Amino acid sequence: MPYAAGSPYRPMAPPGRADLMFGLSELALILLVVAVVVGIKKLPELTRSAGKAARIFKSEAKALKEQDRA
């Protein structure tokens, strides 16, 4: 396994994956900024629409997988 430059004990992240990894503190900070920008009153509506979008995306991805199998 290749190692990161300057640190023989830390493995390198796979290409393109390092940008997608968030820690708990980063996610909490992002949620806090969204809450301040959007406003606390609009947050439940925003989470409902995000959940609905995630369900639609999941069902479409499943349909595409089934279509590829056929």
Residue pairs with C-beta under 8 A, 6 or more apart in sequence:
1 11
1 12
2 11
2 12
3 9
3 10
3 11
3 12
4 10
4 11
4 12
13 21
22 30
34 43
34 46
35 43
38 46
